[in-house]
Amino acid sequence: MFKKNPQPKASANIKSSERRKLYQEICSTYGLEPQDISKDVEVQILPMTTKQATFKSPQGISGTIYRDENETPTWFRPRGGKLYPSVFTLWKVPLLPTVMTHPHVIEVLQNGADLMLPGTIPPFDSRCTKGTVVGVVDSKSPSVIKAVGVCNLNLTQFSSVIGRTGAAVEILHHMSDELVALNKLVDIAVPGNVENPLGKAVQESVEHGDEGSIKSGLSEAEPTSNSHEEEPAQEPPQETPLNSDDIEYGISTEDLDHLFIRAALQAIKVDNIDLPVSSSTFMSSHVLKNLPAMDASYCNVKKTSWKKTAKYLKALEKLGYLTTKGKGDDVTVTSLISKENPTIQNFVTHKTVQSTSTPSKPPTKKKKDHELSVVYLYKPTSKLRSIFNRVEKEYDILYTSVEVRRILDDYIKVADLVDKKNPKVVRLDEELSAATRLKESCPRDKIFSSFLSSFSVNHSILKPGETNGVMFKGEPPKIAIITEMRLGRKVVTRVQNFEHYFIKPHVLAEELRTKCSGSSTIGQSIQNPSITEVTVQGPHAKLITDLLNKDKGVPVSFIDVEDKTKKKKKK
């Protein structure tokens, strides 16, 4: 639907009454119960400040796009159709049933294809019937919706997709289309994991009816006496040992609750805990260190159904594992179940996060992981055609520098150009001399540098973790930071060519305004109006360089700094 720019008109705020009607329509369309949704989650679903703009794309599709205060698209509606959420909304509240696919298929969907049945991964959500609006996720990030579409088939009838044909999901919107490109004011990265604020109980009530969560189950447990030695505590959730192979990438809230309970039992059995102990110390020094080996992103009580440490400790108290004192978030653990209790004696310990953690990486490695990477590829020019024909290599494709060196070595071997008296020296024939513009025999390395200069350069800038990106001709432009004086005394610093490195003008201007404690503006370069530049008051070249390098990941070699305020020395 958004293969091309939808060309929306100027957006305008909608009235509060219109927003309420819109929110009611969303709840009705997607099976949400307004009374079960908190105000914070409601604002994530539909912001209080909501704008609307009509659009008509070059394909003839018209409709309405809803945006938040930062002009980020949140919902869209084709003319005469239903409301659909954008991926920005689904990264906050994943309110759609999902269809899983392979990571490489996501790239195919971003080129405008629909999701075919053989590309899906069963089993399917029971709500994935024909006509249902669904989100598409990949197996690497099963909680992050990367495309929105409508089921063309009743997917629940398929337990296997091998040998099947047909389009499973008609894709309406994905994370690389022109609707996402309308987000120009704020920089929103694709999350690695999305936690559903609607809660597990809300999801299960849609799928299977309200079955309750582990939290409600704990609240219904019978209270125990403060003396843990008088009667045995409730049995732990599981007695089998755990290791890192048992923990998969995706951990449900219920499973995570179970792991946190096991961590508390192991801490009681293994650690020497001085009582009384504050809730923060008990969590950081004992519970978190005794969690089973798993993804570190899940080692946070906020990922559980309890959300807060105090509620987690109260749940342990109702299970009879400890007693607490205090109200609200100010809770102290006053006593623990005895180590002689059968529950603790029979508990089987497991490998912990701390015991399997890898040694800390040096700071240089962390910095490299954060930096953008520039990949160079080389395309042969016309004067190299005869050499490529001689070694039987394709002429119209791009090569890496390693591949170019291998082609040169193959040609030298085929043409028998190695000097027999001095193997380190290569003789030049007519073709190689024309390609390198060298006339005398010389070392192989010198020939390679001249040979490589005969190719046309192409480059691609990749974010950390990416392997493929958009290819551009020529060398990558360097970010220009220019400090100059205006109106005689006023010093300003201008920044240009930053958009090539995934930096948005409004985001950079806001950051410079904060870090430099001065006003910033966005405008067009006087020398080249096609270039957008951000200007900030004051001489801040060093601060901006650190911001681009350390926060934005731009290598220092791609940043040029020029100070025009310094007077040139007279000769």
Number of C-alpha atoms within 10 A of each C-alpha: 19 19 18 12 18 23 16 18 13 10 16 13 17 16 12 12 9 12 18 13 11 15 18 14 15 20 16 12 13 16 15 18 11 14 7 10 15 11 11 10 15 16 13 17 22 21 19 17 15 25 23 22 18 20 21 17 16 13 12 9 13 19 17 20 25 25 25 17 13 13 17 25 24 25 23 22 17 17 14 8 9 12 20 22 24 26 26 23 20 24 22 17 19 22 22 20 19 24 28 22 22 14 13 10 17 20 12 12 21 18 12 17 15 19 25 19 23 16 19 23 17 16 15 19 15 14 17 24 18 15 14 18 26 25 28 25 23 21 15 15 17 19 23 24 31 24 25 26 23 19 22 20 19 16 23 15 12 14 11 13 16 12 7 12 11 12 17 23 28 20 23 18 26 26 19 18 19 17 25 20 13 16 17 15 16 16 15 11 8 14 12 12 15 17 15 18 16 17 14 18 18 22 18 14 13 14 13 9 11 13 13 13 16 20 17 13 11 15 13 10 13 11 11 17 14 16 15 18 14 9 12 18 21 15 14 16 10 13 13 10 12 18 16 15 8 11 14 9 13 15 14 13 19 14 13 19 20 16 22 22 22 25 23 22 26 23 22 21 21 13 13 9 15 10 12 14 16 15 19 17 12 21 20 11 13 20 23 20 19 28 25 27 23 22 14 10 9 16 20 15 19 12 18 23 21 18 12 14 20 20 17 19 24 21 22 19 22 20 21 24 27 24 22 21 13 11 9 7 12 12 19 21 22 16 20 21 22 19 14 12 15 14 20 22 11 13 18 16 21 18 16 20 20 13 11 13 11 8 6 7 8 8 9 9 9 11 12 13 14 18 20 20 20 17 16 20 22 22 20 22 13 11 15 19 16 14 21 17 12 12 17 12 12 12 17 10 10 18 20 14 14 10 13 20 19 12 18 21 16 17 19 20 12 11 16 13 18 18 14 11 7 9 12 12 18 21 21 21 15 8 14 24 17 15 22 20 13 15 13 10 16 15 14 18 13 13 23 17 12 16 21 19 13 20 20 15 19 19 18 19 22 18 18 13 10 10 10 11 13 8 13 14 14 14 13 19 14 19 22 19 25 20 24 18 16 10 6 6 9 11 17 19 22 24 25 21 18 23 14 14 22 14 16 16 23 17 14 25 19 16 15 23 17 12 12 16 12 11 14 22 16 16 12 13 16 10 7 8 10 9 14 17 22 23 23 22 19 19 20 19 21 11 13 21 22 14 17 21 20 15 11 17 20 27 17 15 9 14 17 16 16 14 14 13 15 10 7 7 5 4 3
